[in-house]
């Protein structure tokens, strides 16, 4: 029975990745609790001896040899003690083996429950540790269920514990995106929380970090640090503005992000289901940076104002609507990208 027990632990370690030492620690606690339940009064006198080399688990109660037994839970007479130690004398402590066959049903069920709970907790702990290291990274998942009432989507994400379920909440979904069961999508891991019923993985398709990580996957110059993403402003499903700079004068940052025949930016746009992406060149000069951020509109001048981080931008009359954008989107994203409040005026008014 013991050999089969250790073989089962080895199988759990192989299939679920739960270290045998962790399981033995929980099993030890479960067996101690079961012995104490079946032997009231023994308390701290019980112990479990695990011998992995011999595939043996033995359980004992320490009992003191006395002439008159007052507490049978931790005391025994000399003649009884000699069954376990032939040289036992009054005052000696003898280890009395526990016969597991005599375990009470409740005690046995309790031990079984603790072991099962131990497996579950160990699995949750492993999943938490695995996904904590993946915070602010991209994971690939398969849509398993779409809740049309709440608007949330359940995903199956590959992990060391076979597959881990994660929920893409309605607020983290792209409003224009239609998902169905079986779709494979990439998500951004915003945070991993440790909850009572297991780790909670907060994922997003709207977070600007998703755009950043997608470009890192597609653009080697961003991955190796030659090109740096300075800022991202995003309205998910519609448009993103991204400011980039180069740490190597020989590398043009916008060209590196766009790629040959637009292949690199095209791959990101495809993953984001057609979201428009404006890539602009970052500048330490605020006026230059703001003018670039308002692309595709031309800019006549940028004047920085004294009150806080704000500026006045003059654009050609013909470019006013382009600079502002549909429903103010272009100027709104430019303001978020640069951190400046932008007041746009046409050239004639200026």
N, C-alpha and C positions, 0 to 999 in steps of 0.2 A: 504493500500500500504506500509506503514512504517513497519507494523508487518511482512509482507512478505519479506521486504528488510532485516530486522534484522535476520530473519530465514535463508535467503540465506547466510548471513555472517557467521552464526553459522555452516551452512553446509560446507562452504569453509574451515572454521577452522578445522572441523572434518575430511573432506576428504583429504585436502591438507596440513593440519598442519600449515596454516598461521594464526598467532594470530589475533583475531578480532580487537585489538587495532591498529595494523599496518595497517589493511585495512581501518579502520575508519579515520586514519590520512591521508591516500592517498585520500579517498573519500571527506574528508573535503577540501583538497587542490583543488580537481577537481570541487567541487561545488562552491568554492570561485572564481575560474577562470571563471566558466560559468556565475556567477552573474555579475562579472566585465565586461565580454564580452557583456552581454545583457544590462548593465547599465553603459555606458561610463561616466567617471567623478566621479563615486562613490568611486573608488579606495579603500582606507583603511577603508571606512565607512561600508563595508559589513562584516557580520559575520554569522557563522553557529552554531546553538545550537543543540547538540546531547544529547538526554535524553534516555539512554539505558533502564532505569527502566520502562519508559512508551512506549518504542519502537517508539520514535518520533524523527524526524529530522526537525527542522525549520530553515528558512533562513531569514535574516533581512538586511535592509539598515538603518543605523543611519541617521536621517534627523533633521536639526535644524528648529524650528518654527520661521518664519520671517514674517514681514508685507509685504515685497515686494520680490518675488522670483526672484533671478538672476541666480541661478544654480539649476534647478529642480532635478538634480541627487542627491543633498544632502540637499535641502531646500524644505519646504512646508508651505502653508498658515495655519493660526490658525483654520479656519473652517474644513480644510482637516485633520489637526492633531487630532481634536476631535474625528475622526472616530476610532483612535487607542488609544487615551488617553483623557478621558472627561475633565480632569483638565489641559490639555496642554495649555501653554501660550507662548507668544513671548519670545524667548531665550532658551526655553526648547529643549531637544533632545528626539526625539520619534523614537522607533524602528518600522519601517514599514515592515510588512511581505512581502516576495517575493512569488508571485504566480508562482509555477514551471510550471503550464500549459501554461504560457505565455513565457516560455523560447524559445528563438529563436532556430531554427533547428541546426544551426552551433554551438551554445553554448552547446546544449544538446549533440551533437555528440562529442564535445571536452571533456565534462565531462565523457562520456562513454569511450572515448579513454584513458583518464588518469586513470580511474578505472581499465580497462583491463591491461594497462601497469603496474599499481601498483601491480596487482596480479602476473604478470610475474616476476617483479623485486623481489617481496617477495619470490617467489618460488626459483629464482636463488640464492638469498641471503641465503636461508635455505640450499640449496644443497651445496653451497660454505662452509658454516659453518660446515656442517656435514662432508664433505670430507677433509677439512683442518685438522680436528682432526684425520683423518686416513692416513695422510702422513707417509710414511715409514712403512706402514702396508700392509697386504695381503687382497685382496678382491676377491670374487668369481664372475665370470661373465659368460654369455652365448653368444656365437658367433652369431651375427645376420646377418652379411654380410662380405664377403671376397672380397676385391678389388684386383683382379689378376693383374691389370695394375700397380697400385701404390704399391702393396704389403702390404697395411694396412688392419687391421681387426677391424670391429665395434663390440663392446660388449654392452650388456645390463646388467647393474649392479644394484642390488637391493638397494634401498635407501628409505628414508622417503617420498620422492616425487615419490612414486611408483617405477619407473625404470629410471635410469640415463644412458644416452649414453656416452660411452668413446671409444676412438680410440687408438688401439695398432698400432703404426707406424711401417713401415718396418724395421727401424733401431733398434727397440726394440723387434723384433720377433726373435725367435731362428731359425737360417738358415735352420736347418734340420727338423723343425717341420711343419707338414702339418695340417692345421686347416680347418674345414668346418662348415657350419651353423648348429647350434644346439649343438656344442661341449661346454662342461662346463670346464672352465679353471680357474686357480688362477693367479692373476697378482699382481705386486708390485707397490704401489702408490709412484712414485718418487717425484711429486710436484703437488700442486693444485694452479692454477693461476686464478685471477679475471679478466675476459675479459668483453668487452662491451656486447656481446651477451650471456653471462652466463659463469659459471666457466669452465675452461679447466683443465681436469684431465689427467696428464701425467702418463701413466702406462707402465710397462715393464715386459718382460719375461726373459730378459738377465741380469738384475741387480743382483749383488752378494747378495743384501738385500733379494731377493726372497728366496735364499737358506737358509739364516739365519732364516727368519721367518718360513719357512717350518720345519726346525729342531726344532724351539721353539714349534711348534704345535705338533710335534711327540715325543719330548724328555722332560719329566717333569723336569728333572734335569737342563736343559737349561732354561726352563721357570721360575723355582724358583731361579735361580742364582747359584746353586751348581756347575754346569758346565758352563764355560764361553767360548764363541767363540771369539778367539783373532784376527783372520784374515781370510779372504777368498779371493782366487784368482780364477777367473772363465773364461773359454772360453765356452760360452753358447752352449749347444747342444752336446758338446764333453766331457769336463772334468772340474771338480772343485777340488781344494785342500782347505781343511779347517783345521785350527790349533785350538785345544781346550786345555783347562786346567781345573783342578778341584780345588775348594776351600775347599774340604773335602777329607782328606787323605784316607778315606774309600771308596771313589767313584772313579772308574777308568774312566776317561773322554771318551776315545775312545770306550770302551765297552758300556757305557751309550748311546752313539750316535748310535752305531751299533744296539743295542737292541737284545733281545732274538731271536735266529735264523736269525739275520739280518733283523728283521721286521721293525725296525724304519728307518734305512737308506734305506731299500727297498721301503718304502712308499714314501720317498722323491724322489728316483730315478724314481719311477712310475709316479709321478706328473711331473717330468722333462723329461718324455718320453725316459728313458734309459740313461740319462747323467751319466757318470762315476764320482764317488765321492771318493777322497782319504782323509781320516781323519787322521791327524798326531798330535802328542803331542807337545804342545808348551813348550819352555824352555827359561828361562832368559839367559841361556848360548848360545850365537849366534852360536857357532860351533855345539853344540848338535841340536839346532833348524834347522840349514841348512841341517845337515845330515838327520834329520827326514823328512824334506820337500822334499828331493830327493827320497823318497820311491816311488816305490818298490825296487829301486836300493840299493845295499850295498855301504857303504862309508868307505874307508880306513882311510882318514884323512881330516880335514878341517883347512886351515890356513888363518887367517884373515890378509888382506893386509893393508898397511898404507894409500894408496890413496883412500880416501872416504870410503863408505860402500861397500867394495868388498872383495872377498875371492877366494882362490884356493882350489878346491876339488879334491882329488885323489880317484879314484874308481878302482876296479879290471878290468883288460882288458876285461873280459867276460861280465862285467856289463856296459861298456861304452855306448853302444847304448841304453840300458834300462834307464840309468841315463839321457841321453840327451832326449830320447823320440822321437816319430814320429814327424818329421819336427821340432824338438827342443821343443816340447810342454812341456815335463816334467820339464826340467831345466828352461824354461820360466815361468811356473806357480810357481815353487819353488822360483825363484827370486822375483816375484811379491808378493808372500806370506810373505817372510822374509824381503823384502826391501833391499836385498844385490845383487850386481852384482856377478854372479857365473861363474868362469872359471874352466871347468872340464878337468882333464888330466887322462890318463890311468896310471896304476901303473908302467908298464914297462918304460914308458917315464919319469916318475918322478924319 
